[in-house]
Amino acid sequence: MKVHIGGKVDRQKKTYTGGPVSHTGQLFFAEDLAEKIAALSPYKDNTVERVKLDDDFIYQQAGSGLLTIRPLHKGRIERGLLATITLGVDPTAT
């Protein structure tokens, strides 16, 4: 993910462009959920080996950052998920 500060919003085109990048990072899924998602289409057809959290150097450095995730339809992850996380970003960083 990238956090941009001070860009331009075009509400008609539903776009956001420009502005310096204040943060670049990654978001992580709990391993048990990642396994369940990897078993679903189209992910199950992926031939690239997935890096698990225990082996993910970036996750090991971050030490946190797991998304809070819940199914949109109880117990049916294939019908969609809702994820939330709270981030603190220094808007003066570039």
BABAVEX-887130 format. One record per residue (C-alpha): residue in one letter; x, y, z. Coordinates in pm, 1 decimal. Example, Ala and Ser with C-alpha at 12.3 -4.5 7.8 and 13.67 -1.06 7.14 Angstrom:
BEGIN
<site><resn>A</resn><u>1230.0</u><v>-450.0</v><w>780.0</w></site>
<site><resn>S</resn><u>1367.0</u><v>-106.0</v><w>714.0</w></site>
This chain:
BEGIN
<site><resn>M</resn><u>0.0</u><v>0.0</v><w>0.0</w></site>
<site><resn>K</resn><u>105.8</u><v>360.1</v><w>-52.1</w></site>
<site><resn>V</resn><u>-26.0</u><v>661.9</v><w>137.1</w></site>
<site><resn>H</resn><u>-28.5</u><v>984.1</v><w>-64.7</w></site>
<site><resn>I</resn><u>-79.4</u><v>1325.0</v><w>95.9</w></site>
<site><resn>G</resn><u>-199.7</u><v>1640.3</v><w>-81.0</w></site>
<site><resn>G</resn><u>-310.8</u><v>1489.0</v><w>-411.0</w></site>
<site><resn>K</resn><u>-612.7</u><v>1579.9</v><w>-620.0</w></site>
<site><resn>V</resn><u>-952.8</u><v>1411.1</v><w>-598.8</w></site>
<site><resn>D</resn><u>-1168.7</u><v>1393.1</v><w>-911.5</w></site>
<site><resn>R</resn><u>-1509.6</u><v>1290.0</v><w>-782.7</w></site>
<site><resn>Q</resn><u>-1656.8</u><v>1245.4</v><w>-1131.7</w></site>
<site><resn>K</resn><u>-1380.2</u><v>1008.0</v><w>-1241.8</w></site>
<site><resn>K</resn><u>-1352.1</u><v>861.8</v><w>-889.5</w></site>
<site><resn>T</resn><u>-973.9</u><v>903.4</v><w>-895.2</w></site>
<site><resn>Y</resn><u>-701.8</u><v>1037.9</v><w>-667.8</w></site>
<site><resn>T</resn><u>-372.7</u><v>1144.6</v><w>-825.1</w></site>
<site><resn>G</resn><u>-48.5</u><v>1307.9</v><w>-723.6</w></site>
<site><resn>G</resn><u>82.8</u><v>1413.2</v><w>-388.2</w></site>
<site><resn>P</resn><u>400.8</u><v>1288.7</v><w>-222.0</w></site>
<site><resn>V</resn><u>414.1</u><v>937.6</v><w>-78.5</w></site>
<site><resn>S</resn><u>422.2</u><v>951.7</v><w>303.2</w></site>
<site><resn>H</resn><u>423.9</u><v>576.8</v><w>360.7</w></site>
<site><resn>T</resn><u>484.4</u><v>253.2</v><w>171.5</w></site>
<site><resn>G</resn><u>397.5</u><v>-71.2</v><w>345.2</w></site>
<site><resn>Q</resn><u>231.3</u><v>-410.5</v><w>334.0</w></site>
<site><resn>L</resn><u>-74.4</u><v>-556.2</v><w>500.1</w></site>
<site><resn>F</resn><u>-80.3</u><v>-911.5</v><w>629.1</w></site>
<site><resn>F</resn><u>-348.6</u><v>-1177.7</v><w>668.1</w></site>
<site><resn>A</resn><u>-352.7</u><v>-1426.9</v><w>955.2</w></site>
<site><resn>E</resn><u>-200.1</u><v>-1753.1</v><w>831.4</w></site>
<site><resn>D</resn><u>-511.9</u><v>-1966.2</v><w>887.8</w></site>
<site><resn>L</resn><u>-722.0</u><v>-1728.5</v><w>677.2</w></site>
<site><resn>A</resn><u>-453.3</u><v>-1701.2</v><w>408.0</w></site>
<site><resn>E</resn><u>-459.0</u><v>-2082.3</v><w>375.7</w></site>
<site><resn>K</resn><u>-838.1</u><v>-2082.5</v><w>330.5</w></site>
<site><resn>I</resn><u>-821.8</u><v>-1804.2</v><w>70.6</w></site>
<site><resn>A</resn><u>-538.5</u><v>-1982.6</v><w>-116.4</w></site>
<site><resn>A</resn><u>-768.2</u><v>-2284.2</v><w>-155.8</w></site>
<site><resn>L</resn><u>-1031.3</u><v>-2077.1</v><w>-341.0</w></site>
<site><resn>S</resn><u>-1048.2</u><v>-1986.0</v><w>-710.4</w></site>
<site><resn>P</resn><u>-868.0</u><v>-1814.7</v><w>-870.4</w></site>
<site><resn>Y</resn><u>-590.0</u><v>-1837.7</v><w>-608.1</w></site>
<site><resn>K</resn><u>-582.1</u><v>-2218.4</v><w>-602.3</w></site>
<site><resn>D</resn><u>-459.8</u><v>-2214.5</v><w>-963.8</w></site>
<site><resn>N</resn><u>-154.4</u><v>-2005.7</v><w>-872.2</w></site>
<site><resn>T</resn><u>166.4</u><v>-2204.0</v><w>-927.5</w></site>
<site><resn>V</resn><u>390.3</u><v>-1962.0</v><w>-734.2</w></site>
<site><resn>E</resn><u>466.9</u><v>-2083.1</v><w>-382.9</w></site>
<site><resn>R</resn><u>307.4</u><v>-1855.5</v><w>-123.4</w></site>
<site><resn>V</resn><u>536.4</u><v>-1705.4</v><w>139.7</w></site>
<site><resn>K</resn><u>398.3</u><v>-1785.1</v><w>484.9</w></site>
<site><resn>L</resn><u>421.3</u><v>-1533.1</v><w>768.5</w></site>
<site><resn>D</resn><u>683.9</u><v>-1740.0</v><w>952.7</w></site>
<site><resn>D</resn><u>908.1</u><v>-1711.8</v><w>644.7</w></site>
<site><resn>D</resn><u>820.8</u><v>-1354.2</v><w>546.8</w></site>
<site><resn>F</resn><u>1121.1</u><v>-1131.2</v><w>616.4</w></site>
<site><resn>I</resn><u>914.5</u><v>-812.8</v><w>585.4</w></site>
<site><resn>Y</resn><u>650.8</u><v>-939.5</v><w>829.4</w></site>
<site><resn>Q</resn><u>922.5</u><v>-1046.2</v><w>1072.8</w></site>
<site><resn>Q</resn><u>1067.4</u><v>-693.0</v><w>1065.2</w></site>
<site><resn>A</resn><u>725.9</u><v>-527.8</v><w>1101.0</w></site>
<site><resn>G</resn><u>626.9</u><v>-744.4</v><w>1396.7</w></site>
<site><resn>S</resn><u>260.2</u><v>-654.1</v><w>1356.6</w></site>
<site><resn>G</resn><u>9.8</u><v>-532.8</v><w>1103.9</w></site>
<site><resn>L</resn><u>-237.4</u><v>-817.8</v><w>1075.7</w></site>
<site><resn>L</resn><u>-566.7</u><v>-706.3</v><w>929.5</w></site>
<site><resn>T</resn><u>-884.5</u><v>-760.7</v><w>1127.1</w></site>
<site><resn>I</resn><u>-1094.4</u><v>-957.9</v><w>879.4</w></site>
<site><resn>R</resn><u>-1444.1</u><v>-1097.5</v><w>887.3</w></site>
<site><resn>P</resn><u>-1662.7</u><v>-1262.5</v><w>623.9</w></site>
<site><resn>L</resn><u>-1935.0</u><v>-1045.2</v><w>472.6</w></site>
<site><resn>H</resn><u>-2160.5</u><v>-1351.7</v><w>491.0</w></site>
<site><resn>K</resn><u>-2118.0</u><v>-1558.4</v><w>808.7</w></site>
<site><resn>G</resn><u>-1878.8</u><v>-1846.7</v><w>749.6</w></site>
<site><resn>R</resn><u>-1865.1</u><v>-1788.5</v><w>371.4</w></site>
<site><resn>I</resn><u>-1527.8</u><v>-1631.3</v><w>289.5</w></site>
<site><resn>E</resn><u>-1578.0</u><v>-1703.7</v><w>-80.0</w></site>
<site><resn>R</resn><u>-1861.4</u><v>-1446.8</v><w>-79.3</w></site>
<site><resn>G</resn><u>-1635.5</u><v>-1163.5</v><w>35.1</w></site>
<site><resn>L</resn><u>-1441.7</u><v>-1029.4</v><w>330.5</w></site>
<site><resn>L</resn><u>-1430.2</u><v>-699.9</v><w>515.5</w></site>
<site><resn>A</resn><u>-1088.9</u><v>-595.5</v><w>647.8</w></site>
<site><resn>T</resn><u>-998.9</u><v>-310.8</v><w>881.6</w></site>
<site><resn>I</resn><u>-675.1</u><v>-183.8</v><w>1029.0</w></site>
<site><resn>T</resn><u>-570.7</u><v>135.9</v><w>1202.3</w></site>
<site><resn>L</resn><u>-253.2</u><v>296.7</v><w>1069.5</w></site>
<site><resn>G</resn><u>-57.3</u><v>589.7</v><w>1201.2</w></site>
<site><resn>V</resn><u>119.2</u><v>779.2</v><w>922.3</w></site>
<site><resn>D</resn><u>335.8</u><v>1091.5</v><w>949.6</w></site>
<site><resn>P</resn><u>186.3</u><v>1322.3</v><w>681.5</w></site>
<site><resn>T</resn><u>506.1</u><v>1530.0</v><w>672.3</w></site>
<site><resn>A</resn><u>722.4</u><v>1230.0</v><w>573.5</w></site>
<site><resn>T</resn><u>811.4</u><v>1193.1</v><w>207.3</w></site>
